Amino acid sequence: MGSKQGRNGRGGSSPDIWLVRYDSDSSEAILSSLHGAVQCQVFVCTSFVEPFHVCIGAHYIVLGEIEKKEGPIPVQVRARVLTCVDGINLSLLEHAVQEQRKYFSHREVRK
């Protein structure tokens, strides 16, 4: 998923996802990512994670629920976690998440 070389030159299989807009009045943010030649955007409801340090152009990770809504943007993520990951080794973070998933999967099989 994503390109091998992101916006900032980091390698790895994770796409770079960066903050392009934030509106504190409506508690909405837009995260963007490049997938090959296509730029994708994700709309994020930030009401559960405010206040947070906003840095336009910085890389973020978001965890939350997908929700449908009325209007021109039919889907958004309701963020439960929205964290700037600039300066973090994303390949190492991705590896840690994969190991955690394997652990939980193995634990479920043993039950």
N, C-alpha and C positions, 0 to 999 in steps of 0.2 A: 504494500500500500504506500503510495507516495513515491517521490523521487529519491534516488540514492543520495543526491546532493541537495540539501535544502537551501533556503534563502541565505542563511548565514554560513554555509560551507560545512555544516556538520554532516557526517556520514550517518549511516543507519537506515533502518527500514521504516521508521516512524516519520510521518509527514510533519513539516513545520506548520504550526498553527499559531497565528499571531492576532493580537487585538487591533482592529482597525477603527472601531468607533465605540463610544460609551456615552449614554445619555442618563444622567443621574435622576432627572425628573421623571422619566418613564421606567427607570430600572431596566434598561435594555442595553445589551452590548452586541457587537458583531465580531465574530472570529472568522478569519479567513485562512485558506490553505490552498496550495498549488498541488494538483494531481496531474502530472504530466504538463500539458499545455492548458489545462482547464483550471480556472480559479473557482473554488467553492467557498460559500459563506454559510455560517451557522449563526442563527439568531438565538441569543441567550437572555433569559429573564434572570436578573441579578438580585432580585428583592431579598432572597434568603441569605445572601453572602455579603450584603452591604453593612458597613462601609468596607471597601477594599482598596488597595493601592492600585491606581490606574496608571498604566504606562503604555500609551499608544505605540504600536510597533513591536512591543515585547511579546515573547512567546508565553502562552498560557496552556494549562491543562484544565479541563472542565469535566466534572462528574455530576450527573443529575438525571432527571426524568425527561423523556420526550413527551411533549404535550401538543395536542392539536388545538388550534384556535381559529377564530373567524378572521377574515380579512385577506389582504394580499399575500401575507406570509402564513401559510397554513400550519407550519410546524415550528416549534422552538424547543430549546432545552431549558428546563427550570433548574438552574445551577444549585447544587448543594455544596460543591467545592469549586472554587475558581482561584487558581494559584499561578502566579508568575513563575515560570521555570527557566528564565534566562540564567545562565551560569551553571545549570544542572546538567550532568552527563545523561542525556536522554536515552542513549543506548543502554546504560547501566540501569536506569529506571525501568525501561521496557523489559530488560532481563529479569529484574526483581518481580515485576508484575506477572511475567510468565511463570516464574518459579512458584509464586503464591498461588496461581491458578492450578498448577500441577499438584501442589500440596492439598488444596481444598478438594480437587477432583479425586485424589488418592484417598483422602479421608472419607469422602462420601461413599466410595466403593467398599470400604471396610465396614461400614454400618450395616 
